[in-house]
Amino acid sequence: MNTKKLFDLSGRVAIITGGSIGLGRQMAEGLAEMGANLVLCARKKERCEQAAEELKQLGVKTLALACDVKDLDQIRDVVQQAASEFGRIDVLINNAGTAWGAPVEEMRLEHWNKVIETNLTGTFLFSQAVGRFMVRQRRGKIINMASVAGMRGAPAEFQAIGYHASKGGVIAFTKDLACKWGIHNIQVNAIAPGWFPTRMSEVMIERNRDAFLKKIPLGRFGSDHDLKGAAVFLASDASNFVTGHVLVVDGGQTA
Ligand SMILES: NC(=O)c1ccc[n+]([C@@H]2O[C@H](COP(=O)([O-])OP(=O)(O)OC[C@H]3O[C@@H](n4cnc5c(N)ncnc54)[C@H](OP(=O)(O)O)[C@@H]3O)[C@@H](O)[C@H]2O)c1
């Protein structure tokens, strides 16, 4: 197949959790620029609607829905609405995520649970709900947002043990699901970003800018387009023989 065709997403349908702002919004834009129709969901529906309205200008169809990935009924509702609107679901990006900062000795159970339920259990529940649909389709692409935080420990200035554990879990989940669902022609991969300035990371970056930059060989943070290529690759036919992979996009931080 022609290489441009391999990366083409025209007519494909992608659900992006947390697609309203930040990295989810960036990946949604990347997929839409390659022709994909989008389902954007997050808790704050107005922000999804705003992103959907803007991305529609790229000539694709968009659907904005409210969804808390900690709630199974709301997840099922999104999958049902996406399926009835478009009749197909080609790509799921499990991007919705949260973090909680506190020293390990003081981390409260409710904060640990919130992070694990959003980042890890939410990824499981959404993959299960969309995966059932993809199994019937005999094809699909699942992309999980991990982090370099899930690959190793961090220095004392980054105190978020629940976040690290959740992202390590996302990596193990990705590899195991890839082994289980290869038989259904579903590719399951993860993206592990380094530091990208977003609402989630802004305080940490603000406080530790120089220390972080010293550890990034490319000498800068991720930009508003640095994730697009990774997302499009893993969402498209260009990655049909790639599964269980963790694609690190970190400016060399973990090299
Ligand atoms: N920024 C970085 O440096 C970095 C690095 C590595 C990995 N990541 C990962 O990339 C992903 C996106 O992060 P970001 O930096 O773009 O953060 P962000 O700007 O804070 O965006 C987070 C998104 O997730 C949604 N969300 C949060 N909790 C949710 C829930 N319970 N149910 C549904 N949606 C929820 C938010 O919308 P609502 O608040 O409206 O729900 C928002 O759309 C996360 O998984 C994060 O861990 C980020």
The ligand as a Gaussian input file, in Angstrom:
#p B3LYP/6-31G(d) Opt

LIG

0 1
 N        1.362000      16.984000      30.310000
 C        2.349000      16.128000      30.484000
 O        3.515000      16.520000      30.672000
 C        2.071000      14.650000      30.446000
 C        3.160000      13.777000      30.451000
 C        2.960000      12.412000      30.411000
 C        1.659000      11.925000      30.333000
 N        0.597000      12.772000      30.334000
 C       -0.746000      12.184000      30.251000
 O       -1.465000      12.735000      29.169000
 C       -2.859000      12.709000      29.460000
 C       -3.450000      14.082000      29.247000
 O       -2.834000      14.960000      30.183000
 P       -2.769000      16.537000      29.984000
 O       -1.432000      16.942000      30.390000
 O       -3.289000      16.914000      28.638000
 O       -3.776000      17.000000      31.137000
 P       -4.952000      18.089000      31.168000
 O       -4.604000      19.253000      30.312000
 O       -5.218000      18.291000      32.621000
 O       -6.182000      17.326000      30.498000
 C       -6.759000      16.232000      31.124000
 C       -7.999000      15.814000      30.347000
 O       -8.566000      14.663000      30.985000
 C       -9.931000      14.947000      31.318000
 N      -10.281000      14.207000      32.529000
 C       -9.695000      14.263000      33.757000
 N      -10.330000      13.446000      34.606000
 C      -11.323000      12.846000      33.899000
 C      -12.336000      11.901000      34.217000
 N      -12.467000      11.393000      35.460000
 N      -13.184000      11.489000      33.247000
 C      -13.074000      11.997000      31.987000
 N      -12.145000      12.891000      31.632000
 C      -11.293000      13.322000      32.576000
 C       -9.993000      16.474000      31.479000
 O      -11.300000      17.002000      31.264000
 P      -12.381000      17.224000      32.468000
 O      -11.641000      17.876000      33.591000
 O      -13.448000      18.058000      31.853000
 O      -12.887000      15.852000      32.816000
 C       -9.071000      16.888000      30.329000
 O       -9.768000      16.843000      29.106000
 C       -2.991000      12.182000      30.888000
 O       -3.267000      10.809000      30.879000
 C       -1.619000      12.446000      31.463000
 O       -1.322000      11.595000      32.543000
 C        0.773000      14.125000      30.396000

